[in-house]
Amino acid sequence: MPYSLDRKLVIGVSSRALFDLETENRIYEEEGLEKYSAYQIEHEKDILKPGTAFPLIKALQKLNADGRELTEIIVMSRNSADTSLRIFNSIEHYNLNITRAALVSGASISPYLGAFKTDLFLSANESDVQDAINANVAAGIICSNDDLPIDPNEDISQIRIAFDGDAVIFSDESERIYKEKGLDAFAEHEQANAKNPMSKGPFANLLKTLSLIQQQFPKETSPIRTALVTARNAPAHERVIRTLRAWDIRIDEAFFLGGIEKSKVLKAFGANIFFDDQTVHTDSASKLVPSARVPYKQNKN
């Protein structure tokens, strides 16, 4: 019987999101592929430092404790097989249970996301993340921040994931109205459509999958806790609540901030990852919690 990825939370993570490869990436960008490959092979026994997504990936693997098979982590990298040994040596060093990989030698990752039934793709490569979003896969561009310390030995007892609302969990329909017509038009539209559920955004299905995992545990001991952190405030909150209710999706905490800065709320929540579509929010949040920007879907004509 082939190994099945059905009924699992499948996370695709690039090597540069999992490990700190910023020096190596600069070599690639400034000196080219040949120099990068030579450097990786020369240093393949040197253990890489953890990257921004490392603590989240390590914590997600704990969902498989006690014989449960709830999640699968797959390295999805533009590295070639020949330059990947350093990555796998680092995975082994940190005792990460990652045994599967897609190594595409500079090609696009997006054609393989569906083949691996990927629920979430995390990468530092904007082009790969954009392609994933265009293919209707939840994906985020990991924000690198040298001021945010990463402790490889941190024991995360409960995974805390925070999401923005519009253009992340929900479609960008309402956000477009705000951008094109202003706050008053947005508020009027949301009040008029308060009882009409919004369309799904790129992370709606991921949130549903997380909710299904949560349901397998007593609420007080759930290994996952979710939060909605949105710039909306009353009365635009009603449509959000009714939409989540219509989708039968559980959200543990909700913050309707009405323009208050998100980063300190995210720090108080203890987010292990935060997804937002706007750079202004991810830049400030990434100084306090791991963050990822969600690009807008680009429709091909």
Legacy VTK file of the C-alpha trace (Angstrom):
# vtk DataFile Version 3.0
C-alpha trace
ASCII
DATASET POLYDATA
POINTS 301 float
0.000 0.000 0.000
1.384 3.460 -0.861
1.842 5.976 1.944
-1.274 8.130 2.163
-1.392 11.855 2.871
-5.170 11.800 3.200
-6.666 13.159 6.432
-3.375 14.785 7.417
-2.320 18.380 7.812
0.396 18.630 5.154
2.891 21.462 5.577
5.366 22.259 2.822
8.318 24.289 4.091
11.241 25.648 2.126
14.768 25.148 3.417
15.192 28.945 3.817
12.050 29.156 5.969
13.119 26.207 8.123
16.761 27.238 8.489
18.761 30.467 8.421
20.130 30.472 4.881
20.351 34.214 4.331
24.149 34.167 3.859
23.865 31.333 1.367
21.034 33.093 -0.465
23.185 36.227 -0.840
25.940 34.083 -2.382
23.393 32.722 -4.845
22.025 36.156 -5.732
25.404 37.927 -5.960
27.738 35.197 -7.256
25.448 32.713 -8.983
24.384 29.094 -8.769
27.830 27.555 -9.241
29.332 29.435 -6.282
26.268 28.688 -4.150
26.426 24.966 -4.931
30.144 24.812 -4.189
29.621 26.611 -0.876
26.822 24.270 0.219
28.827 21.161 -0.636
31.944 22.534 1.082
29.913 23.293 4.230
27.509 20.341 4.147
28.689 19.124 7.561
28.121 22.559 9.128
24.813 22.616 10.975
22.451 25.405 9.954
20.878 27.720 12.505
17.093 27.527 12.913
15.032 29.812 10.710
11.811 31.684 11.400
9.535 28.699 10.738
11.632 26.238 12.776
9.755 26.453 16.124
6.363 26.091 14.400
7.486 23.057 12.389
8.987 21.428 15.473
5.763 22.020 17.414
3.532 20.729 14.622
5.341 17.407 14.732
4.176 16.950 18.309
0.654 16.492 16.917
1.780 12.987 15.975
2.454 11.988 19.595
0.686 8.992 21.138
0.425 7.206 17.817
-1.627 9.920 16.136
-0.830 10.687 12.488
-2.213 14.181 12.135
0.506 16.059 10.292
3.203 15.592 7.662
6.078 18.016 7.114
7.692 18.020 3.668
10.745 20.058 2.701
9.999 21.763 -0.617
13.137 23.401 -1.910
14.674 24.855 -5.063
17.901 23.115 -4.025
19.117 20.173 -6.033
19.642 16.759 -4.498
23.397 17.397 -4.675
23.200 20.570 -2.540
20.639 19.235 -0.068
22.849 17.151 2.230
23.484 20.114 4.519
19.737 20.541 4.951
19.197 16.891 5.819
22.209 16.854 8.155
20.678 19.817 9.997
17.268 18.122 10.132
18.920 15.068 11.699
20.920 17.217 14.128
17.768 18.820 15.520
15.888 15.477 15.635
13.156 16.674 13.296
11.056 13.863 11.922
11.153 15.052 8.314
11.814 12.271 5.837
10.162 13.521 2.655
11.280 16.257 0.302
10.720 17.802 -3.118
14.041 19.112 -4.482
13.450 20.795 -7.824
16.841 22.290 -8.819
15.652 25.856 -9.327
12.280 25.024 -10.890
8.959 26.248 -9.532
7.549 24.413 -6.527
3.893 25.122 -7.355
3.240 22.151 -9.723
4.024 19.773 -6.865
1.861 21.343 -4.154
-1.260 19.547 -5.346
0.607 16.248 -5.790
1.579 16.384 -2.098
-1.919 17.564 -1.053
-0.326 20.586 0.615
-2.483 22.475 3.117
0.083 25.201 3.866
3.272 26.267 2.122
5.859 28.425 3.906
8.743 29.938 1.966
11.017 32.952 1.806
10.721 32.932 -1.987
8.029 35.415 -3.008
7.600 33.936 -6.483
6.936 30.427 -5.126
4.433 31.742 -2.592
2.662 33.817 -5.236
2.386 30.745 -7.473
0.977 28.760 -4.542
-1.676 31.395 -3.806
-2.580 31.500 -7.493
-3.040 27.712 -7.305
-5.427 28.115 -4.335
-2.972 26.794 -1.752
-2.586 28.660 1.554
0.918 30.111 1.536
2.964 32.794 3.247
6.246 34.600 2.627
8.224 34.103 5.816
9.528 37.360 7.291
13.147 37.096 8.351
14.149 39.198 11.344
17.563 38.928 12.989
16.201 40.634 16.107
13.726 37.810 16.761
15.628 35.075 18.624
14.934 31.481 17.625
15.526 28.878 20.343
15.781 25.369 18.836
15.154 23.867 22.273
11.957 25.818 22.953
9.146 23.489 24.016
5.871 24.801 22.630
3.054 23.117 24.544
0.269 24.719 22.495
0.594 25.910 18.888
-0.830 29.405 18.520
-1.706 30.582 15.026
-3.055 34.059 14.274
-4.726 35.231 11.088
-5.789 38.520 9.614
-9.332 38.428 8.220
-9.870 40.132 4.862
-7.731 38.721 2.013
-6.473 35.937 4.321
-9.337 33.954 5.891
-11.940 35.817 3.852
-11.807 37.002 0.255
-10.507 40.496 -0.517
-13.934 41.690 -1.734
-14.583 43.944 1.255
-10.984 45.151 1.404
-11.197 46.250 -2.222
-14.224 48.380 -1.357
-12.263 49.995 1.469
-9.266 50.705 -0.782
-11.337 52.013 -3.687
-14.133 53.906 -1.910
-12.956 54.522 1.652
-13.957 53.611 5.201
-17.525 54.925 5.085
-18.365 52.886 1.969
-16.755 49.821 3.552
-18.781 50.201 6.765
-21.995 50.725 4.824
-21.346 47.648 2.674
-20.584 45.435 5.676
-23.684 46.553 7.563
-25.866 45.957 4.521
-24.362 42.469 4.086
-23.994 41.555 7.756
-26.060 38.385 7.358
-24.438 37.359 4.061
-21.380 35.128 4.569
-18.205 36.305 2.870
-16.450 34.264 0.209
-13.505 32.137 1.260
-10.006 33.537 1.218
-6.773 31.562 0.694
-6.570 30.409 4.331
-10.207 29.420 4.887
-9.644 25.731 4.154
-6.541 25.645 6.361
-8.515 27.138 9.249
-11.190 24.483 8.685
-8.554 21.731 8.793
-7.115 23.136 12.016
-10.620 23.268 13.479
-11.149 19.591 12.626
-7.901 18.689 14.394
-8.975 20.692 17.436
-12.210 18.727 17.600
-10.220 15.543 18.211
-9.089 16.856 21.593
-10.896 18.145 24.681
-11.196 21.910 24.303
-9.213 22.598 27.465
-6.263 20.477 26.267
-6.275 21.285 22.546
-2.726 21.440 21.140
-3.770 24.242 18.775
-5.234 27.657 19.545
-6.279 30.096 16.833
-6.902 33.818 16.778
-8.412 36.309 14.366
-6.563 39.635 14.554
-8.289 42.134 12.291
-8.376 45.880 11.742
-12.180 45.652 11.593
-14.263 46.947 14.479
-17.957 47.185 15.278
-20.301 47.192 13.413
-18.193 45.373 10.756
-17.581 42.564 13.250
-21.023 41.002 12.760
-20.377 39.736 9.253
-17.153 38.084 10.407
-18.889 36.217 13.217
-21.786 35.123 11.031
-19.414 33.960 8.275
-17.390 31.751 10.620
-20.653 30.406 12.036
-21.923 29.604 8.525
-18.677 27.811 7.718
-18.858 25.880 11.019
-15.306 26.976 11.806
-14.001 27.395 15.319
-11.895 30.418 16.221
-10.625 30.591 19.795
-9.884 34.280 20.154
-10.935 37.295 18.094
-9.556 40.827 18.225
-11.395 43.615 16.400
-8.779 46.331 16.677
-10.171 49.197 14.600
-6.731 50.507 13.706
-4.861 49.632 16.914
-1.417 48.205 16.150
-1.536 44.430 15.884
1.971 43.514 17.014
1.513 43.906 20.775
-1.752 41.960 20.712
0.021 39.185 18.801
2.832 39.180 21.356
0.304 38.912 24.190
-1.450 36.055 22.360
1.913 34.323 21.960
1.567 33.684 18.237
3.912 31.075 16.812
2.972 32.364 13.359
0.893 35.299 12.116
-0.495 35.646 8.595
-1.444 39.019 7.128
-1.732 40.406 3.612
-0.280 43.833 4.391
3.437 44.539 4.729
2.774 47.319 7.240
1.411 44.703 9.659
3.869 41.864 8.996
6.900 44.168 9.226
5.966 45.389 12.705
4.667 42.020 13.910
7.775 40.139 12.752
9.842 42.042 15.301
7.879 40.329 18.089
6.442 37.087 16.658
7.128 34.885 13.606
5.134 36.333 10.711
4.361 35.669 7.063
2.859 37.866 4.366
0.070 36.504 2.189
0.174 37.945 -1.363
-3.000 38.721 -3.302
-4.113 36.149 -5.837
-3.235 37.089 -9.401
-5.778 35.973 -11.945
-4.244 35.043 -15.282
-6.078 36.403 -18.291
LINES 1 302
301 0 1 2 3 4 5 6 7 8 9 10 11 12 13 14 15 16 17 18 19 20 21 22 23 24 25 26 27 28 29 30 31 32 33 34 35 36 37 38 39 40 41 42 43 44 45 46 47 48 49 50 51 52 53 54 55 56 57 58 59 60 61 62 63 64 65 66 67 68 69 70 71 72 73 74 75 76 77 78 79 80 81 82 83 84 85 86 87 88 89 90 91 92 93 94 95 96 97 98 99 100 101 102 103 104 105 106 107 108 109 110 111 112 113 114 115 116 117 118 119 120 121 122 123 124 125 126 127 128 129 130 131 132 133 134 135 136 137 138 139 140 141 142 143 144 145 146 147 148 149 150 151 152 153 154 155 156 157 158 159 160 161 162 163 164 165 166 167 168 169 170 171 172 173 174 175 176 177 178 179 180 181 182 183 184 185 186 187 188 189 190 191 192 193 194 195 196 197 198 199 200 201 202 203 204 205 206 207 208 209 210 211 212 213 214 215 216 217 218 219 220 221 222 223 224 225 226 227 228 229 230 231 232 233 234 235 236 237 238 239 240 241 242 243 244 245 246 247 248 249 250 251 252 253 254 255 256 257 258 259 260 261 262 263 264 265 266 267 268 269 270 271 272 273 274 275 276 277 278 279 280 281 282 283 284 285 286 287 288 289 290 291 292 293 294 295 296 297 298 299 300
